[in-house]
Amino acid sequence: MAVVTMRQMLESGVHFGHQTRRWNPKMKRFILTDRNGIY
């Protein structure tokens, strides 16, 4: 399996989450944690 760097992920447009203030309460059971204001 190839090793993927953070730079490669950012360049390819990987989605890392939403700001914690923008969330749908119906998705609560799927949200594991928040880090630096991002779910």
Long-range contacts (C-beta under 8 A, 24 or more apart in sequence): none
